[in-house]
Amino acid sequence: MLLLGNGKIITRDDACPFLEDGAVVIDGEEILEVGRFGDMKAKYPGAEFVDARGGIIMPGLINAHTHIYSGLARGLAIEGNNPTNFFEVLDGTWWAIDRHLTLDGTRACAYATILDCIRDGVTTIFDHHASFCEIPGSLFAIRDVAKELGMRACLCYEVSERDGEEKCEESIRENAEFARWAAREDDDMIRAMFGGHALFTISDRTFAKMVEANDGLTGFHIHVAEGMNDVYDSLRNYGTRPVNRLLNNGILGPKTLLGHCIHVNPAEMDIIRETGTMVVNNPESNMGNAVGCSPVLQMMKKGILVGMGTDAYTHDMLESLKVFLIIQRHNACLPNVGFGEDMQMLFENNRAIAAKYFRKPLGILKPGAAADVIVMDYRPFTPFSEENVNGHMLFGMMGRHCRTTIINGKVLYKDREFVGIDEDAINAWTMEQAKKLWGELNHRTY
């Protein structure tokens, strides 16, 4: 039993949203009780004490869309690659990387990504993987790293025809095999979705194969209308818009998650809402790729469940929280919109998305919820209370403030040091894999 206390608590539970000096009691994989520090200390004298040192105790953060396969890209420049549009970004950068990712490369990407997530207080990830160099076993390789490091993860592989029929078939099989494994194991730490890349890389014939292979096991996780490529391809080749194509092919539904949805019109939004399909926005990535601003405010007004991801542009969810507000206000030409939606996406909607896949409640501190808890070493120099915690999140707190991360009741990161994880050894091995990848991409030795 753990007693994490001596700090302010933000629970995200309406029944008891804030405690000035509180504690979280953890029994195994679940939260047993949340209460005042003195009361909990007296009630559970035998519990192992984890000192928050006056910091902010809060639920672990959820990233609803990321890409582990970009884990070795930091600092990489591919010679001759100077993209001027979205397709060139994909083909010259990300597809080039994943075409060289072996299973070891995939494992290295997973180590790099998950360690960064733990450091930034992210305790659950929804990943969308691609490694067209070596597809079979790639999701299982990520699973092994996630289990080793203690990350809660929902995984899928992005089906695409971009590298030919054989690779497409392999990607379908990888999704199906992993989804069947996840269904058999029923492990609340590792779940599965069925991935798909952008619609302009998937034909209706492939959609039919995906639906057949999935056989109702899980929902789909797919990129939709991130760039205009999807819109043009759908209109020219199928006589309809992207969301209509998904509807026609049986992809939409309450467990399906659509990434980006930048270039969707009001009629498509209505289809998304009526089918109960979820959407995830990735503001920094959208700005970086110059693909536009997703109409999130309109989608949420229509009642669509929109969550927040990073697309692996960052692993810091609080950084994305800040950027979302900026891009939405800039796009609307209004300085007073988006605050409520911003907070709802990260702290409520991501929790609702996670609830579609994980049994225990995530993103909340209350009895029976998963014991995913973080401590932020944030020292406010202005009043901090229940009324303004979100303002402090937006304008003050960052992932780098995370000092302690507990996932599934296990202390993985304490006082900015990993617990039971040999970071130096992992980094050394990951560096060797990065050098191999970079060398192959640029035809030289690093």
C-alpha positions, 0 to 999 in steps of 0.5 A: 500500500502506498500513501502519496501525500503532502501536497495540493490535490487536483482530483478531476472528480466533481465530488471532491475536486480539490484538497489544499493538503491531501493524500492519495491512498493506493492499494495494488493497482487501484486508488483506495481513498483520497482525503486530507493528508493528516486523516489518511496518514492516521488511518493508514499508518503502515502504508509506504509514504511517497512525499509530494514535497508540497507539489501538485498531486493530480491524475496521470495525463492521457495522450489520445494520439501519438506515433512511437515510430518517430521516436528516433527522429529528434535532431534528424535531417534527411539529406535532400529532404525539403518538403513544400507540402504535406505529401512531401512531409509524409513521403520525404520524412515519416515514410522514409523513416518507417521504411527503415525501421526494423524490429529493433528500431521499433523497440528503440522508438518505444523506449525513447517515447515511453521514457519521455512520456513518464518524465512528462507525467503521461501515463496512458498512450494511444499509439498509431505505429508504422514500420514498413521495413519490418511489420510482423511482430512490431506491435508485440515488440512495442507491447513488450517495451510498454510492459517492461517500462510500465506504460498503459497503452492502446496500440495499432498498426497503420494499414496503407497501400503506399508500399504495395499489396504485400506490405498492406496485407502484412499490416492488416495481419499485424493489426488482426493478430494483435487485436486477437491477442489483446482480446484473449489476454484482456489486460487492462494495461495493453489494449488494441485498436485497428489502425489505418493511415490516411484515406488517400493511401487506402482503397475501398477494397482494403477497407473491406479487408480491414473490416473483415480481419477486424471482425468486430474485435475493436474500433478503428484508429485512422487519420482523416482529412489531415491534409486536402489529399484525402478530400481530393482523392475521395472526391475524384476516385469515389465521388464522395467526401472522406467521412462519407467513405468511412461511413460507406465502408463500415469504419465509423462507430463509438469505438473508432477514433479519427485523427485530425479531421481538419478538412471536414465540413458540417455534413461530415461532422453530423455523420461523425456525431450520429455514429458516435465516432470520436475525434482527436486533435493534434494542434502542434503537429497541424501547425508544424505541417501547415495543414490547417486548423481543425474545426474543433469548436464547431465539432464540440458544439455539435456534441462530438467527443473530441480528445487531445493528442500530440501526433508525437510532435511533443510528449508534453500534453500541457504543451499541447493544451497551451498551443490548442488555445492559441491556434483556435483563437488565431483561427477564429480571430477571437481572443475569448474562445476555446478555454473551456473546450481546451480543458474539456478535451484534455481532462474530460474527453481523453478520459472518456476516450480511454473509458472505451478501452480500459476498464478502470477509470483513468484521468481521475483520482477517486476510489476504484480508479486506476492508480495512475498518479503524478506529482508536479513540482509547481510552485505558484507565485500567485494564488492557487485554488480550486477556482483557478487550477486550469489557469495555472495549468494553461499559463504555468505548468509544463510536463517538465514540472513532473517529479513523480509518476505512478502507473498502475500502482507502481512508482516508476519515476520518483523525485526525477529519477527512474525507479527500477529502470536503467535509463543509461543502458536504455539510452546507450542501446537506443543511441546505437539503433538511432545511428543505424537508422540515420546512417541508412537514411543518409548513406553515411556513418554517425 
